[in-house]
Every structure is written in C-alpha cells, then in structure tokens.
Amino acid sequence: MKEIKKFFKDKKILITGHTGFKGGWLTQMLLNWGAKISGIALRPNTKPNLFEALKLKEKIKNYFWDIRDFKNISKIIKREKPEIIFHLAAQPLVRESYNNPLYTFETNIIGTANVLESIRDLKSVKAVIIVTTDKVYENKNIDHSFKESDKLGGTDPYSSSKAASEIIVNSYIKSFFQTLNYGKTHFTLIASARSGNVLGGGDWQKDRLIPDIIRAIFEKKEKIIIRNPSAIRPWQYVLEPLFGYLLLAKNLYEGRTDFVGPWNFGPLKNNYVSVEELVKLALKILKRGSYEIKPDFSKHEDQILKLNSNKARKILKWKTKLSIEEILRLTLEWYQHYYEKKDIIEFTNQQIDYFFKI
C-alpha cells in the first residue's frame, strides 16, 4: 500500500464523472494520497450527493461540462495536460436508458470517443482507464462467469452503449495507440475496466437498490419496492474495483504494455446473491424496515450477471476483501453517520483507511 500511495503523490490526474458516486470516492482517495486532480463532469443530479457531502468542489479544479462536447472537452484536457485519466463520465442507469436512449448512446459512446480523440496527440498522458461495466457481455442469462475474451453484447440501451464504448476503446488502441509503437510514435497506454454493482455510502441515484432502502429508512420518502427479487448481481464494495483501477493505472504509467486492454473486477463468489437476499440482509443490519415485491419486467434487465476476475487476481495481484455482510455494514454505517449530521468527510476517510488495513 505504501508503494501505490507514494506513486500517486503529486501525479496530475484527470477524472471525468468526478461528481458521481464512484468518481467521488476515487477523488477523495487520491486527494488523501496527495494527487493533483482536475475533473470534468456535469453538476450532481441528486440532492443530497457525495460530491457536495465531501466538499470536493473546494479541493480540486472543476470543469462542469458535458462529455459530449468534443471541442470544449478537448480544450480542457489539453489545458490540464494530465498524466493519468480515469474516464467514469456516463449515463449509468439501465432503466433510465430506456427513457433516454439517444442521450445514453451519445454520452457513453461519443463521450468515450471524445476523451480518446482529445489525447491522440497529447504527450503528457501516460495511462488511461476507461470504466465500463459488467453488462458489456452478450448475456444469455445462464450461470456463467464472463471473462474478458467473451463476446460483447447488451440488450438494453445502457448495456449496448457500454459494449460499443469497449469497441471504440479497442479501435483507438489498435489504430492509434498500438503497443508495438509504444515509446516510438506515442507514450500512452489504455485499458478498460469492467466491474460489478458497487455499494457504498454516498449514492442517491434513482432506481438503485441501496438508495431506495436509504430513502425509505432514513428519509421516509419511499417504500422499498423490489421489481426483480430473484435477479443475481456481482455486489462489491466501491473501493474494491477503484483500487483495481489504480493498480492498473500504475502499471500502464510504468510502461507495461501487457496491461493494455480489458479487465474484469468482480466480487467474491459468496457475494453473488439475489436482490431480495440483499434487501433482507440490509434490513436485518438496520433492525428496521420492510419491503414489498412488485414485479416489473417492462424494461428488460438481465437476470444473472457474474464476472470471472482471474486475470486481475493473477496478473495485477488484485483481490476483493469483503463479504456481502461487511459491505452492507460499511455502507449503512456511512449513511447513518450522514443522517446523524456527523463529520462525513472524516468518516469517509476512516472507511478508506480501514479498507486498506484489512
């Protein structure tokens, strides 16, 4: 751990989507390690939100801009001259993608192309991590753990847009950032990261399970409704895939051409539980609350999602640490501290420190 913290100290880092849930945690963690961060994102679209809770606006250089605007995105990236880019900006919701498919495609596909095109002639950039999703695979809803070489697919607009962004990444690698030419015509290495459903404090997006529970318990605004109780997802703590992204970025920065390409970051086998099981466990930890099942299959979502992360475990030496019970405990403790109006920045840093001591 000391080695990777030391590595990121004083590095110039650009994070797209830094006002989002995962982006907020990544920003806070890198700030703790002494990185110099700039961010491109839309302003937060929920109240409350992690970006404001952690007061990140005051701590980094912010550009509140639409990732679809190539001209201005390119200007910002060239102005900042980052060494490392983490591209998290996205329309991240499956159900929302049915309501706004064109916006989803533009944001997730064109947004990714805009970032990659912006760095094509920018010598400062050494490493780029494009964050996609576990949903990029062609899913036949059988009990299969997807590995990086499996066929890409995606039925809903969100999943297909992320699969398309993976094709864009591969195209830029093969067309402009070939590993054979590294150190000759370019000095940039690119990888994509595919992780599962992340849990942790600070997420208030709609149509997500933990935020739905939090609103019902702490805000008493909505009853917990489960649309698809038997759906199985790869649940993991937010810092687990983020740490994988950091390990990947470090290796790319150091010129490891064998780290170019796609990487899965999935949870422990026992963390593949159904939606209903997760809700029951959360309510057991909270010691209050109830839920109601109201099946809704009007907007298709895959029933089973599992990831094979052997590549990351063997080559990156990355592994997940937390059981589903521990993940939920950390997540729910964060929200409890927030709603009790305790120092949430201090508590967030305590959770980051705890995670890296396990």
C-alpha positions as CSV (number, residue, x, y, z in Angstrom):
1,M,0.0,0.0,0.0
2,K,2.8,2.4,0.8
3,E,4.2,1.9,-2.7
4,I,0.9,2.8,-4.5
5,K,0.2,5.8,-2.2
6,K,3.7,7.1,-2.9
7,F,3.2,6.6,-6.7
8,F,0.1,8.8,-6.9
9,K,1.6,11.6,-4.8
10,D,1.9,14.7,-7.0
11,K,0.6,12.9,-10.1
12,K,-1.5,15.1,-12.4
13,I,-4.8,13.2,-12.7
14,L,-8.0,14.0,-14.7
15,I,-11.2,12.3,-13.6
16,T,-14.3,12.5,-15.8
17,G,-17.5,11.9,-13.9
18,H,-15.9,13.1,-10.6
19,T,-19.3,14.4,-9.4
20,G,-20.8,10.9,-9.4
21,F,-20.8,8.2,-6.8
22,K,-17.7,6.2,-7.8
23,G,-16.0,9.4,-9.1
24,G,-16.4,11.0,-5.7
25,W,-14.8,8.1,-3.8
26,L,-11.9,8.0,-6.3
27,T,-11.4,11.7,-6.0
28,Q,-11.3,11.6,-2.2
29,M,-9.0,8.7,-2.1
30,L,-6.5,10.3,-4.5
31,L,-6.7,13.6,-2.6
32,N,-5.7,11.7,0.5
33,W,-2.7,10.4,-1.3
34,G,-1.5,13.8,-2.5
35,A,-2.5,13.7,-6.2
36,K,-3.2,16.9,-8.2
37,I,-6.7,16.4,-9.5
38,S,-8.9,18.1,-12.1
39,G,-12.4,16.9,-13.0
40,I,-14.8,17.1,-15.9
41,A,-18.5,16.3,-15.2
42,L,-22.0,17.6,-15.1
43,R,-23.1,19.1,-11.8
44,P,-24.5,16.5,-9.4
45,N,-28.1,15.4,-10.4
46,T,-29.3,14.3,-7.0
47,K,-29.9,16.1,-3.6
48,P,-28.1,15.1,-1.5
49,N,-24.9,13.8,-3.3
50,L,-21.4,12.7,-2.4
51,F,-19.6,15.5,-4.3
52,E,-21.2,18.1,-2.0
53,A,-21.1,16.0,1.1
54,L,-17.3,15.7,0.7
55,K,-16.9,19.3,-0.3
56,L,-14.8,18.3,-3.3
57,K,-15.6,21.4,-5.3
58,E,-13.3,23.3,-2.9
59,K,-10.4,20.8,-3.2
60,I,-9.8,20.3,-6.9
61,K,-10.1,22.0,-10.3
62,N,-13.6,21.6,-11.6
63,Y,-14.9,21.8,-15.1
64,F,-18.7,21.4,-15.2
65,W,-19.1,20.4,-18.8
66,D,-20.9,17.9,-20.9
67,I,-18.7,15.0,-22.0
68,R,-20.5,15.0,-25.4
69,D,-19.0,18.5,-26.3
70,F,-15.8,17.5,-28.1
71,K,-14.5,21.0,-28.7
72,N,-14.5,22.0,-25.1
73,I,-13.6,18.6,-23.7
74,S,-10.5,18.6,-25.9
75,K,-9.6,22.2,-24.8
76,I,-9.8,21.3,-21.1
77,I,-7.7,18.1,-21.4
78,K,-5.1,19.9,-23.5
79,R,-5.0,22.7,-20.9
80,E,-4.7,20.4,-17.9
81,K,-2.1,18.1,-19.5
82,P,-2.9,15.2,-17.2
83,E,-0.5,12.2,-16.8
84,I,-3.3,9.8,-15.9
85,I,-7.0,9.9,-17.0
86,F,-9.8,7.9,-15.3
87,H,-12.9,8.1,-17.6
88,L,-16.0,7.5,-15.5
89,A,-18.4,10.0,-17.0
90,A,-21.5,8.2,-18.2
91,Q,-25.3,7.8,-18.2
92,P,-25.1,4.9,-15.7
93,L,-28.6,3.6,-15.3
94,V,-30.2,0.8,-17.2
95,R,-33.8,1.9,-16.6
96,E,-33.1,5.5,-17.5
97,S,-31.5,4.3,-20.7
98,Y,-34.9,3.2,-21.9
99,N,-36.3,6.7,-21.2
100,N,-33.4,8.5,-22.9
101,P,-31.7,6.1,-25.3
102,L,-30.2,8.7,-27.6
103,Y,-28.7,10.7,-24.7
104,T,-27.4,7.4,-23.3
105,F,-25.7,6.4,-26.6
106,E,-24.3,9.9,-27.1
107,T,-22.9,10.1,-23.6
108,N,-21.5,6.6,-23.3
109,I,-20.2,6.1,-26.8
110,I,-19.4,9.6,-28.2
111,G,-18.2,10.7,-24.8
112,T,-15.7,7.9,-24.7
113,A,-14.5,8.7,-28.2
114,N,-14.2,12.4,-27.3
115,V,-11.8,11.6,-24.5
116,L,-9.7,9.3,-26.6
117,E,-9.6,11.7,-29.6
118,S,-8.6,14.5,-27.2
119,I,-5.4,12.7,-26.1
120,R,-4.3,11.4,-29.5
121,D,-1.6,14.0,-29.8
122,L,-1.1,14.8,-26.2
123,K,2.3,13.6,-25.0
124,S,1.6,14.2,-21.3
125,V,-0.9,11.3,-20.9
126,K,0.8,8.1,-19.9
127,A,-2.2,6.0,-18.7
128,V,-5.9,6.0,-19.5
129,I,-8.5,3.9,-17.7
130,I,-11.9,3.7,-19.4
131,V,-14.5,2.5,-17.0
132,T,-17.4,0.5,-18.5
133,T,-19.5,-2.2,-16.8
134,D,-20.0,-5.9,-16.2
135,K,-23.0,-5.6,-18.5
136,V,-21.0,-5.3,-21.7
137,Y,-21.2,-9.1,-22.4
138,E,-23.7,-10.9,-24.5
139,N,-25.8,-12.3,-21.7
140,K,-27.8,-15.5,-22.3
141,N,-28.9,-15.5,-18.6
142,I,-27.3,-18.8,-17.8
143,D,-25.0,-19.4,-14.8
144,H,-21.7,-18.3,-16.5
145,S,-18.9,-16.1,-15.2
146,F,-17.9,-13.8,-18.0
147,K,-14.2,-13.5,-18.8
148,E,-12.6,-10.7,-20.8
149,S,-12.5,-12.6,-24.1
150,D,-16.2,-13.4,-24.1
151,K,-18.4,-11.9,-26.8
152,L,-19.6,-8.4,-26.2
153,G,-23.4,-7.6,-26.4
154,G,-26.1,-5.8,-24.5
155,T,-29.8,-5.8,-24.9
156,D,-30.9,-2.6,-23.2
157,P,-29.5,0.8,-24.4
158,Y,-27.2,1.2,-21.4
159,S,-25.5,-2.2,-21.8
160,S,-25.2,-1.9,-25.6
161,S,-23.8,1.6,-25.3
162,K,-21.1,0.4,-22.9
163,A,-20.3,-2.6,-25.1
164,A,-20.0,-0.1,-28.0
165,S,-17.7,2.0,-26.0
166,E,-15.5,-1.0,-25.5
167,I,-15.3,-1.4,-29.2
168,I,-14.3,2.2,-29.5
169,V,-11.5,1.7,-26.9
170,N,-10.2,-1.3,-28.8
171,S,-10.3,0.7,-32.1
172,Y,-8.3,3.5,-30.7
173,I,-5.7,1.1,-29.2
174,K,-5.3,-0.8,-32.5
175,S,-5.4,2.3,-34.7
176,F,-3.5,5.0,-32.8
177,F,-2.0,3.5,-29.6
178,Q,-0.6,0.2,-30.8
179,T,1.6,-1.4,-28.2
180,L,4.3,-2.2,-30.8
181,N,4.7,1.5,-31.4
182,Y,4.8,2.5,-27.7
183,G,7.8,4.7,-27.0
184,K,8.2,5.5,-30.7
185,T,5.0,7.2,-32.0
186,H,3.2,7.5,-28.7
187,F,3.7,7.2,-25.0
188,T,0.1,6.3,-23.9
189,L,-1.3,3.0,-22.7
190,I,-5.0,2.4,-22.4
191,A,-7.1,-0.2,-20.6
192,S,-10.8,-0.7,-19.9
193,A,-12.3,-1.7,-16.5
194,R,-15.4,-3.8,-16.1
195,S,-16.7,-4.1,-12.6
196,G,-19.9,-5.2,-10.9
197,N,-22.6,-3.5,-8.9
198,V,-20.8,-1.3,-6.4
199,L,-22.2,-0.5,-2.9
200,G,-21.0,2.2,-0.5
201,G,-22.0,5.4,1.1
202,G,-23.0,8.4,-0.9
203,D,-25.1,7.0,-3.7
204,W,-28.6,8.6,-4.1
205,Q,-29.4,7.7,-7.7
206,K,-32.9,6.6,-8.6
207,D,-33.6,3.0,-9.4
208,R,-30.8,1.7,-7.4
209,L,-31.3,-0.7,-4.5
210,I,-29.3,0.8,-1.7
211,P,-30.5,4.4,-2.3
212,D,-34.1,3.0,-2.4
213,I,-33.5,1.4,1.0
214,I,-31.9,4.6,2.4
215,R,-34.7,6.9,1.2
216,A,-37.3,4.5,2.8
217,I,-35.4,4.1,6.1
218,F,-33.7,7.5,6.7
219,E,-35.9,9.9,4.7
220,K,-39.2,8.0,5.0
221,K,-40.0,9.2,1.4
222,E,-40.5,5.9,-0.4
223,K,-41.4,2.4,0.4
224,I,-38.9,-0.3,-0.5
225,I,-40.2,-1.8,-3.7
226,I,-38.4,-4.8,-5.3
227,R,-39.1,-5.1,-9.0
228,N,-37.0,-8.2,-9.7
229,P,-36.3,-10.1,-6.5
230,S,-34.5,-13.2,-8.0
231,A,-32.0,-11.2,-10.1
232,I,-28.4,-12.0,-9.2
233,R,-25.8,-9.4,-9.3
234,P,-22.0,-9.1,-8.6
235,W,-22.2,-7.0,-5.5
236,Q,-18.9,-5.4,-4.3
237,Y,-17.7,-2.5,-2.1
238,V,-17.0,0.7,-4.0
239,L,-13.3,0.8,-3.0
240,E,-12.6,-2.7,-4.3
241,P,-12.9,-2.0,-8.1
242,L,-11.5,1.5,-7.6
243,F,-8.3,0.0,-6.1
244,G,-8.1,-2.2,-9.2
245,Y,-8.3,0.8,-11.4
246,L,-5.4,2.4,-9.5
247,L,-3.3,-0.7,-9.8
248,L,-4.0,-0.9,-13.5
249,A,-3.2,2.8,-14.0
250,K,0.1,2.5,-12.2
251,N,1.2,-0.4,-14.4
252,L,0.2,1.4,-17.5
253,Y,2.1,4.5,-16.4
254,E,5.2,2.5,-15.9
255,G,5.1,1.2,-19.5
256,R,3.7,-2.3,-19.0
257,T,2.2,-2.8,-22.5
258,D,0.9,-6.3,-21.4
259,F,-1.6,-4.5,-19.2
260,V,-3.4,-2.8,-22.2
261,G,-6.9,-3.9,-22.9
262,P,-10.0,-5.1,-20.9
263,W,-10.0,-6.1,-17.2
264,N,-12.8,-7.6,-15.0
265,F,-13.1,-6.6,-11.4
266,G,-15.7,-8.8,-9.8
267,P,-16.5,-9.9,-6.2
268,L,-16.1,-13.0,-4.1
269,K,-18.2,-16.0,-5.1
270,N,-20.4,-15.7,-1.9
271,N,-21.3,-12.1,-2.9
272,Y,-23.4,-13.2,-5.8
273,V,-26.8,-13.0,-4.0
274,S,-30.2,-12.1,-5.2
275,V,-31.8,-8.7,-4.9
276,E,-34.3,-10.0,-2.3
277,E,-31.5,-11.6,-0.2
278,L,-29.6,-8.3,-0.2
279,V,-32.6,-6.3,0.9
280,K,-33.3,-8.8,3.7
281,L,-29.7,-8.7,4.9
282,A,-29.7,-4.9,4.9
283,L,-32.9,-4.6,6.9
284,K,-31.5,-7.2,9.3
285,I,-28.5,-5.0,9.9
286,L,-30.6,-1.9,10.2
287,K,-33.0,-3.7,12.5
288,R,-36.0,-2.0,10.9
289,G,-37.9,-1.6,7.7
290,S,-39.9,-3.8,5.3
291,Y,-40.2,-4.3,1.6
292,E,-42.8,-5.2,-1.0
293,I,-42.4,-7.2,-4.2
294,K,-44.0,-5.6,-7.2
295,P,-42.7,-7.4,-10.3
296,D,-41.9,-5.1,-13.2
297,F,-40.3,-6.6,-16.3
298,S,-41.5,-3.8,-18.7
299,K,-37.9,-2.8,-19.1
300,H,-35.6,-5.8,-19.7
301,E,-32.7,-6.3,-17.3
302,D,-30.5,-9.4,-17.3
303,Q,-31.4,-11.9,-14.6
304,I,-27.9,-13.2,-13.9
305,L,-24.6,-11.3,-14.0
306,K,-21.3,-12.9,-12.9
307,L,-17.7,-11.9,-13.7
308,N,-14.5,-14.0,-13.9
309,S,-11.7,-11.9,-12.4
310,N,-8.9,-14.4,-12.6
311,K,-6.9,-12.2,-14.9
312,A,-6.8,-9.3,-12.3
313,R,-6.1,-11.7,-9.4
314,K,-3.2,-13.5,-11.2
315,I,-1.6,-10.6,-13.1
316,L,-2.5,-7.5,-11.1
317,K,-2.4,-9.3,-7.7
318,W,-5.8,-7.6,-7.1
319,K,-8.4,-9.3,-5.0
320,T,-11.7,-8.5,-3.3
321,K,-11.6,-8.5,0.5
322,L,-15.1,-8.0,1.9
323,S,-18.1,-10.3,2.4
324,I,-21.6,-9.1,1.5
325,E,-22.3,-8.6,5.2
326,E,-19.2,-6.4,5.7
327,I,-20.0,-4.4,2.6
328,L,-23.5,-3.7,3.8
329,R,-22.3,-2.8,7.3
330,L,-19.8,-0.3,6.0
331,T,-22.4,1.1,3.5
332,L,-25.2,1.5,6.1
333,E,-22.9,2.9,8.7
334,W,-21.9,5.7,6.3
335,Y,-25.5,6.7,5.7
336,Q,-26.2,6.6,9.4
337,H,-23.3,9.0,10.1
338,Y,-24.5,11.3,7.3
339,Y,-28.1,11.5,8.5
340,E,-27.0,12.0,12.1
341,K,-25.1,15.0,10.7
342,K,-21.7,13.8,11.9
343,D,-18.4,14.7,10.2
344,I,-18.9,12.7,7.0
345,I,-15.6,13.7,5.4
346,E,-13.7,12.3,8.5
347,F,-15.8,9.2,8.5
348,T,-15.3,8.6,4.7
349,N,-11.5,8.9,5.3
350,Q,-11.8,6.4,8.2
351,Q,-13.5,3.9,5.9
352,I,-10.8,4.4,3.3
353,D,-8.1,3.8,5.9
354,Y,-10.0,0.8,7.3
355,F,-10.3,-0.8,3.8
356,F,-6.6,-0.6,3.1
357,K,-5.7,-2.0,6.5
358,I,-7.7,-5.2,6.0
